[in-house]
Every structure is written in structure tokens, then in C-alpha cells.
Amino acid sequence: MIKKPFKKFAYTMAFIGAIGSVTAVAANKSKAPISSEMKAFVVETDAKGHEKLLSKQAEPGQTIQYQLTYKNQSQGAIKGLTVTGPIPANTHFLAKSTTTAVKSELVVSIDGGKTYEKEPVKRMKKMSDGTKKLVVIPANKYTHVRWKTKSALKSGAKQTFNYRVKIN
């Protein structure tokens, strides 16, 4: 049994680790044609049902919205931008929570980012009676989300990609 203070610490470290890994990549590519930034917000709903995105420590049971923002720092348009967001340990992806304003194809991974496929992810499963059945893999089994943009990112333009997870 994990004590609550340690559990809270572990969730915080997973939360920070996910942000830190993307920030480190962005820092190492400061001279690259694209800059990237990943932010995480705790999603809270007020009594009227309005959502607020807050920068505060997340706790078990709360929803986190990740915002990945990419900016074209080059002089020309960039085609074929692929944006990948991790689903951190101790969290699970919330189905139908991705948003972006750019035309793109959303694909997901269930194997740690080795392969990606369109939703719904399906697999053949051997049933207890020996028959095989095609089953849908639930969104809580996803390990990554990825957008493949279909339009170019113009010079100086920014694009944001959002998705949500819930802390276990």
C-alpha cells in the first residue's frame, strides 16, 4: 500500500517529467525552424459547469489538459508536421478529448509509441470458448496520441494541439 504523501509525490513527478522531457527537446532545438512548448493544466469545473484551466499541483482523480504549441520560426511554410503527446505513467487518456484548429489525422499508440493507428483500435481476442472476436481497445490503454497535419504551418504561425488525461 502506497501512503498518500508518496503517491502525491509520484504523481507530481510523473506530471513534471512529461513536461520536462518536451521542454528539453524544445531547448535543444532553439535554432530549429520550429519551436515547441508543452504546458499542463488541471481542469476544474465550477458550479455552473464552466471549465477553468489552472496551473497548480495535480492530484489523483483530477483531469489534466496538455497543450502542445508549435511555432514556425522559419521563412517558409513547413509541411508534414507530426505532433506526438505522451500519456504519462499513472494516468489514462480521456477519449474524445483531443482538439486542434488545423486539419490533421489523429492516430494513437497502445505499445509505447512503437506503432500508431487510427481509432478505434481493434484487436482479435481469443474468447474463453476458444472462438476469436474482434474487440475495441479502450482509450485508457493508449500510451501516446499523434497528429499528422494535412496543411502547412505558415511562417510565423502557431498551432496548438490539446489532449486530456486523468490521474489514476
N, C-alpha and C positions, 0 to 999 in steps of 0.2 A: 504494500500500500504506500503510495507517494503522499507525503504530507503536503498540505495546501501551499505553504510558502515556497517549497521547492518546485511544485507544479507550476505556480505562477511565474517563478524564475525561468523555468524551462520554456514556457510558452513565450515569454518575453524574449528569450534568446533566439528562439526559432523565428519570431517576428522580426527581430533586428537582423538576424543572419540573412534572411531573404532579401531585405532591403540593402544590407551591406554588400552582398555579392553583386547586385546590379549596379550599385554606386561605384564599386571598384572597377567594374568593366567600363563604365562611363568615364571615370577619371583617367584610365589608361588610354582612352581613345579621344582625349581632348582635342587633338589635331585632326581627328577624323571628320569626314563630311557630315556625319550625323552625331548629334549629342543625344543622350538619353538620361532620363531621370525616373526613378520609381519612388512613389510615395504610398504610404499605407494610412488608412483612416479607420477608426472604429465607427460603425454605423449605428446611430441611435435614432429611435422614433419617438416623437413627442406625443402627448395625449391626443392631438388632433390627427395623428397619423403622418405627420411631415417628417421626413428623414433629415438628419444632420450628420455631416462627416466631421468627426472630431479627431484631433491629434492628441491622443492620450494612450496610456498603457492599456493593452487589451487583456481580457481575462477569459477563462473558459466559458463557452456558451455564447460569446459575442461574435458578431459578424464584422469582418474586415473587408474594406474595399481597397483594392490595389489600383493605382493609376500609373500607367507607364506612358510617359510623354517623350516623343521623339521630335527633334528639330533638325531640319535640313540646313546645314551651315555652308553648303557648297554653292557655287554659282549656277549650277544647273539642277534640273529635276532629277530625282532619284526614283528609279523604277524597281519593282520587285522587293519592297521592304517586307521582311519577315520579323514579327514581334512574338517573343515567347515569354510567358509568365509561369513561374513555378508555383506549385501548390505545396506550401511548406509542411514539414512534418507536424503532427498533432493538429492538423486542420483538414477540412474536406471542402471541395469545390461545391458551390451552390449552383445548381442547374439554372440555365437561362439568365445568368447574371452578367454576361459579357455585353459591353457596349463600345461602340466607336462610331464616328461620323463618316469614316472613309469606307468605300466599297472594299470588302475583303471576304476571304473564306476563312471560317473558323474550323480548326482541327484540334483534336485533343490527344493526349498520350495517357496510356494506362501502364506503361512499362518504364517509367523513369526518364522519359524523353528520348528513348531509342527509336520509337516509331510514332507516327501521328496518323489519325484518320478522322473522317467526318463523323458527326453524331447522327444517330445513336450508334454507339459502339456495340457490336454484336459478336457473340462467340457461340460455337457449338458446345453444348454441355451434355455429358453423359448423365442420364437420369438414373434413379435408383432401380428402375425396372429394366435397365440396360439399353433403352432407346436413347437416341440423341435428339436434342431440341435446341433450336436457336434462341438464345436468351440475350436480353439487353443488359449491358454492364452499367450499373448505376453511376451517376456523376460523382458520388463520393469515393469512387475508385480511381478518378483521374489524378495524374501526377503533374501534368502541365497543360496549359492552353496555348494555342498559337494562332496568330492571324497572318494570313498571306494576303497582302494588299493587292488590289487589282488596278489601282490608279497610282500615278506618280505623285511623290511628295515634292511640291514646287520649292524652289529656292527660298529660304527664309521661313517656310511654313512649318507649323507644329501640328502634330496629331497625337491625340490621347486615346489609349486603349484601357478599358476598365474591366475588372472581374472581381467577384466576391468569394470569400471562403468563410467558413465558420470554425471557430476554435473548438476542438473536441473537449 
